């Protein structure tokens, strides 16, 4: 029997529920849920999962939007001693099938409105012991899914959680991220990894119990997920929205709920900059604004400082493999506006050249991260793991070679230069060029395809594609985009597609993307 005093990630919810059971923890649409209610529901779903055969170390996939059910499910999976994996609800059926067969979850928690996407992948997944479906679904369709049950049944189980089996070096989550091969990789994070990241970030953000944090980012995106985790760690209130698709409605929530924390990405801030009526509105409740995913243009920094005049503005940089690398202290924003900052507390960083030698200030090289936030590796991909995790300064330890190219000034402030693996950051999402190229190549008549990211004021980076058609075939840009929309999530669809006679090649016959623009 393990001693309950050993802290685990899901203790954040349990401890806040113990102290603040009647406090509203979550606002989601018209629903207002207290800490006590979240804790009871999470315990019930955990009990259902355990009774279905979900055991320590098993994976449980959550394929759903930003909903109360998704929040409850995240904590329930951890309480069941299992490993949580949240998947973006925009994911297409083929990719969901790949993810299910990659991590082989023991259970799938999803929503009925996604039925057309998850139906076939779930039926063919050999590992599923339980499927929990929220929303309206008819009995016949439910019966065709592996060991399926409605959400109402799962949440009505015993409110006493399963016996505690994990320790803090056990896996807590697998977060999928795209790579340069286009094949998603599951980043393995332990309870200790995630708790260390939360402690560090909460310390420099100076989070307090009276925070009201607005989250319009997907919970499948680690930046969005950590908003929820840190809110419940602190005993704060989370205002959860599905997206920033309706800015006026979301901004209205800032006033209605007295929002104090506003995490965003460049796309959101670019949309804000185009709204004419903002200057007349009162956003004095906002204490802090955070940005990650891509560096903010100077004009957006100035806009944020004007709009949220009493707020601390944090520019940050990180990657899923270690959650967060750096933050720029707000007091340094004016003198170093282009920097992504210094190492977060309890983390070290340095830059190396191609021979693994540390470089001098101002020299561009690959960023290396050392600390307890560094992932355990990629799920089922030892070769990809070995390229990222390498021996550190102390015997037996591993540090993260990020693959990102940066430079550092004499004061230790980091400046992001580019991603070595060609990943495109668009709308705050990671886009693997290879995945888009594969979709283009799947279109009849396309012979070759190359995809790059180009600067875009609204998107951060826009996806741009170049295609070579088979002889005698002609397809217009709009038709190519429509075909892409059938095969890709919306944020992956190229903003522009150019049909060219040939693609530039190196002397050795490799594609020369640097010659594309």
N, C-alpha and C positions, 0 to 999 in steps of 0.2 A: 504494500500500500504506500502510495506517495503522499508526502506531507503537503497539505494545501497551501502552506506558506511559500512554496516555490512559485514565484510569479510566472504566469503565462499570459498570453495576449488577451484571452477572453476574460481575465480577471478585471480588465478595465471596465467592462460593462457591469460585472457582478459587484464590484466595489462601489461604483457610482449608484447602482440600484439600491445597495445597502444604505448609502448615505442620503440619497435623494430620490427615493422611490416614487414620490408623488410629483416630481418635477417633470415638465414636458421636455423630453429628450429629442424628439423628432417631429418636425412639421413637414408633411409631404402632401401637397394638394390640400384637400379639406380635412385630412387626418392629422390628429395631434396625439402622439403616443408618449406615455410617461416612461421613465426608466424602469419602474416596476413592471409595467406591461411588456416592455421589450424583453426584460429578463425572463419573465414567465413564459412568453411565447418561444423564446430561443431555447429554453430548457425543454419545452414540450416537443419541438421539432427535433432537437438532439436525441430525445428519448425515442422518438419514432425511427430515426435513422439507426440508432443502436439496435433497436428491436428488429430491424430489417436485416441486420447482419453487418452493418458498417462498423469497421473496427479501427483500432489505432493505426494510423499511417495510410488508411484508405483515402483516395481522393473523392471529393464531392464537387461536381460542377454546377455552378449557378448560371443559368442562361436567361437573363431577364433585364428589364429596364431598371432605372432608379426608382424603386418602390419600397414600401414598408416591408413587403415580403422578402426583398433582396437583403435589406439590412438585417432582419431577423435571421435569415438563413445563414449569413456570414458568421454570426456569433454561434448559431446552432451547430454548424459544422465543426467549429473549434471545440465546443463543449462535448461533441461526440468523439473527441480525440482524433478527428480526421483532418485532412488537408483541404483547404478551400481553394477553388479555382473559379473566379468570376469571368464570364465571357461576354463580350460586347453584344448587345441584342441586334446590332446591325450586321453581324456575321452571317454569311450565306451558308446554305446547307452543306455544300461540299467541304468548306473549311471547318464547319462544326463537326462533320464526320471525321475529318483528319484529327481534330483536337480530342474527340472522344476516344479514338483509337490510339492516340499518342499517350495520354495519361491514364486511360482505362479506369474511369471513375466507378465507384461502387454505387453512386447515386447521382441522379440529375434532378435539380430543382429548377422549374421553369414556369412560364405563363402561357395560358391557352392561346393568346393572340399570336404567339410565335409557332403555333402548331404546324403550320405548313413547312416550316424550316426544320424543326427538330424531329418531326414524326419519323421519317425514314432513318436518319442517323441513330436515333434512340433505339428503334426496333432492331437495328443490325449491330448494336454495340454489345459485345459478349460479356462485359463485366458488370452491367447494371443489375443491382439487387433491389433498387427502389427508384421510382419516378414520382416526384411530387409536383402537381400542377395546380397553380392558382388560376383564378378567372373561370370563365364559363366554358365548359367542354362537355360534350354529350357522353353518355355512359359507354356507348359503343366504341367511340374513338379512344376513350380512357382505357378500356379493356384491352386494346391492341398494344399498349405501351408496357414495357417491362415492370411488373409488380407496381402498377400505378395506383396512386391514391390522390384524392383532392386535398388541397391545402387545408381546408377546414378540418379534415380528419387528422392530419398530422399535427396541427396546432392545438388540437384538443387532447393530446396525449398527456401523460403525467408531467407535472411541472417540476419534478425532481430530476436534476440532470444525471446523466450516466456517471459512473465512477470515473474518477480522474486517473488517466494512464500516462499522460505525456510528461516530459521534462522539457526545459527550455531550448535544448538543442534539437528537438524534433521539428520536422517541417510543419509550418503553419499554413503556408500558401504556395501555390504555383501561379505565377502571373505570366501570361503569354505575351511575348514581344516579337515583332518581325525582325528578321535578319537579312543580310545582304543576299542570301540564297533564295529569299522569298518563302522559306519554310519556317513557320512560327516556332520559336523556342520557348520552353517553359522555364522561367526563372524560379529556382527553388529558394525559398526564404524560410528561415526558422523563426520560432517565437522570439528568440533572442535578437535575431536580425531586425525584426519589425519593431520590437520594443525599444531597442537601442535607437533606431531612427526616430521613433515618436518622441522619446525623451530629449534627443538632441534638437529636433525641430521645434518642439514646444518650448524649449528653454530660450532659443533666440527669438522666437515670436512672442515670448512672454505671455502665453495663453493663460487665461483666468477662467474661473468657474462661471462668471457671468457673461462669457462670450456667447454671441449668436452668430454662427458661421453659415454663410450661404454657399451651397455647393451646387453648381450647374454642370459639373464635369461628370462623366460616366464613372460609376463605381468600378467598372472593369479597367479603368485607367488608374494607375497607382496613385497619381496625384489626387484624383477624386476620392479614391478609397481611403487614403490617409486623412482626408478631411473628416470623414466619419469616425475613424479610429481615434484621432486626436481629440475630437469633440467629446467622445464618450469617456476617454481617459481623464479629461479635465472636469467632466460633469457639466459641460456646456450644452447648448441647444443647437441642433443641426437643422437648417432649413434646406430641404432636398428638392431640387427640380430636375426634370429629365434633360433639359438642355437650355441654351440661351437663345432659342429660336424666336421667342417673343420678348425682346428686351424690355419694353415698357411694362409688361406684366411682372417680370423678374425685378426690375428696379422698384416697382411698387411694393414688393415684399420687403425691400430694405427699410422702407419707412414703416410699414405695418408691423414688422417683427422686431424693429430696432437692431438690425444687423450690425455687428461690430467687425466681422472678418469677411473679406471678399477675395477669395482665390480665383485667379483667372489665367488665361493664356493670351498670346498676342492677338488671336482672332477675335476674342471677346472684346479686348480693349480697342481694336480697330473698329469694331461695330459701334462701340460707345462713342468713339470720336466723330461718328457721322450723325449722331442724334443731336438735333438742334436745340431741343428744349431742356437739356440737362442742367444748364447753368442756373436755371430758375428753381431747381429742386434742392431740397435739404437732405444732404447725406452726412450730416455732422455726427451721426452715430458710428460711422465707420472708423475703427481704430487702426486697422492695418489692411493693406492690399498686397497680395503676393502674385508673382509671375514666374512661370517656368515654361519649358518646352522649347522656347527660342528667345534670344535676346530681344528686348523691347527697343523699337526705334526711339530716338530721342524725342520726337514730337509726341509720342504716346506717353513717355515719362512726364513730359511737361503737362500734358492733358490730365493725367492722373493726379499730379500734384495740385493742379488748379481745381479739379472736380472734387477730390477728397482732401481738402486743404488741411484737415486736422489728423490725417492718417499717416502712419508709417508705411512707406512703399518699399517692398522687398523684391529685388531681382534675384532669382535663384537659378541653379543649374543642377541637373542630376540625370541619372539613368536608372532604369528598373533594376539593374544588376546590383545597385547599392542604395537605391532610393534617392538620396540627396548627396551631392558632392560639396556644393558651395552656396553661400548666401552673401549678398552685399548689404552690410549694415546700412540702414536708412540714412544715417548721418554722412555716409560716404557717397551717396547718390549724386550729389552736385559736382563733386570733384572727380569722380570716376564713373560717369554715366554708362560707359560702354563695357565695364567690367561685370562679370557674374560673381565676383566677390572672393571671399576667403573660405577656407575649409570649415565645414560645420563643426560644432563642438564634438570632441572625442573622435575626430577623424584626421588623418594626415594625407597630404597629396604632394606629388612631385611630377616633373616632366622628364621624359627620357628620349634619347635619339634612337635611330634604328639599330644601334649596337647596345642598347640598354644602359647607356651612360646618362647620368643626370646632366641637364643642360643649364646654361647660364640664364639669368633674367633676360627676357626679350626674345629668346630663341624658341621657335615653334617646334613642338615635339608631341609625343603621345602622353596623355595624362594617366597617371597611376594613382589608385586610391587604396589606402590602408585603414582598416577599422572593422569593428564588429557589425557594421551594416552590410559588409560584402557578402554576396550570395554564396550558397553552397555549390552552385553549378547549374547547368541546364539539364532538365529532366530527360534522361535517356540519351544524352548526347555527350559522351565523354571526350570526343575529339574537339568539339566546339568549346567545351568547358576548359580543356587544356590550353586553348588559345587565349582565353580570358584570365584564367587564374594561374598565377606563376609564383615561385618561391619569393618570399619577402625577406626583409632584413634579419628577422629572427628565425632560427632553425625550426622547421616544421610548419611555419605559417604560410598563408597564401594571400597575395594582394591582387587587386583587380586592374588589369590592363584594359582601359576603357575602349580603346580603338578610336577615341576622339582626339583631335589635334587642337592644342591650345598653346598659349604662351603665358608667362607669369612675369609681373613687373618686380622691381627690386623690393617692394613692400610685401610681396606675397599675394597680390591680387591677380585673379585669373581672368583671362580673356579667351573666350571660345572662338576657334578658327573654323573648324569643320569636322564632319564625321567621316572617319576613315572608311567606314563600311558603306558609304553612299546613301544611308538612310535619309529619307526626305521627311521633314517635320511640317505637316500641313494641317491647319485647323487644330493644332495641339495633339494630333495623332501621328504615330510613326507609320510611314509608308515605305515598304520595301520595293525598290524599282523592279526587282526580279519578279515579284508577284504580279505587278501590273503588266510587265512584259509577257509573262506567261498567259495572262488573260487576253492580251492583244494577239498573241500568236495563235490563240484558240479560235479566233475569228476567221471564217473561210475567206481566202483571198489574201491574207496577210502573210508575207514571206519572212520579214525580219522586223524586229521592234527594239527600240532603245528608249529608256525613260530616265529623265533627270529631274532635279528640283531647280526651280528658278525663283529669284526673289519676288515676293508679292506682298504689297502693303497690307492687304486684308488677311491673307492666309499664312503669312510668315514665309512659307515656300509654297509655290504652286507646282503641281505635277504636270510636266510637259513630256509628250511622247513624240517620237519620230518613227514612222513605219515605212517599210518598203513593200509595195504590193507585188503579187505574182503577175507575170506578164499577161496583159490583156484584161486584168481586173481593175476596176475603179470603184472605190467606195469613198463617199464624202466624210468630212470630219464629224458632222452631226450623227451620221449613221454609225461611225466607229464609236462615238461616245455612247450612243444608245446600246450598242453591243456590250460595251464595258459595264454599263449600268446593270446589265443582266448578270454579270459575272463577279462584280466587285462591290465592296461597301462604298457608300457615297463619297467618303473622304479620299478614296483611292482613285476615283475616276479622273482621268487627265482633264485639266482645265483647257488645254489646247493640244491638238494632234496635228502634226505636219507630215504630209506624205512626201517622201523624198525618193530620188532615183536610187540612192545607195547610202550606206552608213560608213563613216570614216573608220578606217582600220589601221592598226600599227603594222610595222614591217613583219611582225611575226603572225599577223592574221587575227589579232585580238581587237575587239571593239575599242575604239578610242573615244571615250565619252567626253574627254576634255575638249574635243573639237566640236561638240554639239553646243548649241546655245539657244 
